[in-house]
């Protein structure tokens, strides 16, 4: 008999992800944090791109094999946090990125958050 671990509910995934986004912002200083929420199948490659735009850190918020869950979670997080000072995501976005192309890697798929401080010497993004 195989026992499979229970998958967390969508509500628990969203709650944990929102907590992670808040913790990320607090780690950089809420009033100075400039950030972007996104999805990728290749986090290392994606972060290299953000380094060229002067972002300084990246956190992986959630990983899943279900692309639909990843896109919906991205849209939900952007909807929640796009009103915050420093958010670089446009309102009403999420789920329309590169993972919709047939040439992407994955699964697994990742929700990430990149950011930096607005008071650093170089302009972000």
DAHUFEN-V85197 format. One record per pair of residues at least 4 apart in sequence whose ideal C-beta (glycine too) atoms are under 8 Angstrom apart, sorted by the first residue. I is the first residue (numbers start at 1). J is the second residue. If there is no record, write none. Layout:
i->I j->J
i->I j->J
This chain:
i->8 j->12
i->8 j->13
i->8 j->16
i->9 j->13
i->10 j->14
i->10 j->69
i->10 j->72
i->11 j->15
i->12 j->16
i->13 j->17
i->13 j->62
i->13 j->64
i->13 j->69
i->13 j->73
i->14 j->18
i->14 j->73
i->14 j->76
i->14 j->77
i->15 j->19
i->16 j->20
i->16 j->62
i->17 j->21
i->17 j->61
i->17 j->62
i->17 j->73
i->17 j->76
i->17 j->77
i->17 j->111
i->18 j->22
i->18 j->77
i->18 j->80
i->19 j->23
i->20 j->24
i->20 j->59
i->20 j->61
i->20 j->62
i->20 j->113
i->21 j->25
i->21 j->37
i->21 j->61
i->21 j->77
i->21 j->80
i->21 j->81
i->21 j->113
i->22 j->26
i->23 j->27
i->24 j->28
i->24 j->33
i->24 j->35
i->24 j->59
i->24 j->113
i->24 j->115
i->25 j->30
i->25 j->33
i->25 j->35
i->25 j->84
i->25 j->86
i->25 j->115
i->26 j->30
i->28 j->32
i->28 j->33
i->28 j->35
i->28 j->57
i->28 j->115
i->28 j->116
i->28 j->117
i->29 j->33
i->29 j->117
i->30 j->85
i->31 j->85
i->32 j->86
i->32 j->117
i->32 j->118
i->32 j->119
i->33 j->86
i->33 j->115
i->33 j->116
i->33 j->117
i->33 j->118
i->34 j->55
i->34 j->86
i->34 j->88
i->34 j->115
i->34 j->116
i->34 j->117
i->34 j->118
i->34 j->124
i->34 j->125
i->35 j->81
i->35 j->86
i->35 j->87
i->35 j->88
i->35 j->113
i->35 j->114
i->35 j->115
i->35 j->116
i->36 j->50
i->36 j->55
i->36 j->87
i->36 j->88
i->36 j->89
i->36 j->113
i->36 j->114
i->36 j->115
i->36 j->125
i->37 j->61
i->37 j->74
i->37 j->77
i->37 j->78
i->37 j->81
i->37 j->87
i->37 j->89
i->37 j->94
i->37 j->111
i->37 j->112
i->37 j->113
i->38 j->46
i->38 j->74
i->38 j->89
i->38 j->97
i->38 j->111
i->38 j->112
i->38 j->113
i->38 j->114
i->39 j->70
i->39 j->71
i->39 j->74
i->39 j->95
i->39 j->97
i->39 j->99
i->39 j->109
i->39 j->110
i->39 j->111
i->39 j->112
i->40 j->45
i->40 j->46
i->40 j->98
i->40 j->99
i->40 j->109
i->40 j->110
i->40 j->112
i->41 j->99
i->41 j->104
i->41 j->105
i->41 j->106
i->41 j->107
i->41 j->108
i->41 j->109
i->41 j->110
i->42 j->46
i->42 j->105
i->42 j->106
i->43 j->47
i->43 j->58
i->43 j->60
i->43 j->110
i->43 j->112
i->44 j->48
i->45 j->49
i->46 j->50
i->46 j->58
i->46 j->112
i->47 j->51
i->47 j->58
i->47 j->112
i->47 j->114
i->48 j->52
i->49 j->53
i->50 j->55
i->50 j->58
i->50 j->114
i->51 j->55
i->51 j->56
i->53 j->124
i->53 j->125
i->54 j->116
i->54 j->120
i->54 j->122
i->54 j->123
i->54 j->124
i->54 j->125
i->55 j->114
i->55 j->115
i->55 j->116
i->55 j->124
i->55 j->125
i->56 j->115
i->56 j->116
i->56 j->117
i->56 j->120
i->57 j->114
i->57 j->115
i->57 j->116
i->58 j->112
i->58 j->113
i->58 j->114
i->58 j->115
i->59 j->112
i->59 j->113
i->60 j->110
i->60 j->111
i->60 j->112
i->61 j->77
i->61 j->110
i->61 j->111
i->61 j->112
i->61 j->113
i->62 j->70
i->62 j->73
i->62 j->110
i->62 j->111
i->63 j->108
i->63 j->109
i->63 j->110
i->63 j->111
i->64 j->69
i->64 j->70
i->64 j->73
i->64 j->107
i->64 j->108
i->64 j->109
i->65 j->107
i->65 j->108
i->65 j->109
i->66 j->70
i->66 j->107
i->66 j->109
i->67 j->71
i->67 j->99
i->67 j->106
i->67 j->107
i->67 j->109
i->68 j->72
i->69 j->73
i->70 j->74
i->70 j->99
i->70 j->109
i->70 j->110
i->70 j->111
i->71 j->75
i->71 j->94
i->71 j->95
i->71 j->99
i->72 j->76
i->72 j->94
i->72 j->95
i->73 j->77
i->73 j->111
i->74 j->78
i->74 j->94
i->74 j->95
i->74 j->111
i->75 j->79
i->75 j->93
i->75 j->94
i->75 j->95
i->76 j->80
i->76 j->94
i->77 j->81
i->77 j->94
i->77 j->111
i->78 j->82
i->78 j->87
i->78 j->89
i->78 j->91
i->78 j->92
i->78 j->93
i->78 j->94
i->79 j->91
i->79 j->92
i->79 j->94
i->81 j->87
i->81 j->89
i->82 j->87
i->82 j->89
i->82 j->90
i->82 j->91
i->82 j->93
i->83 j->87
i->83 j->91
i->86 j->115
i->86 j->118
i->88 j->125
i->89 j->93
i->89 j->94
i->95 j->100
i->96 j->100
i->98 j->104
i->99 j->104
i->99 j->106
i->99 j->109
i->116 j->120
i->116 j->124
i->118 j->124
i->120 j->124
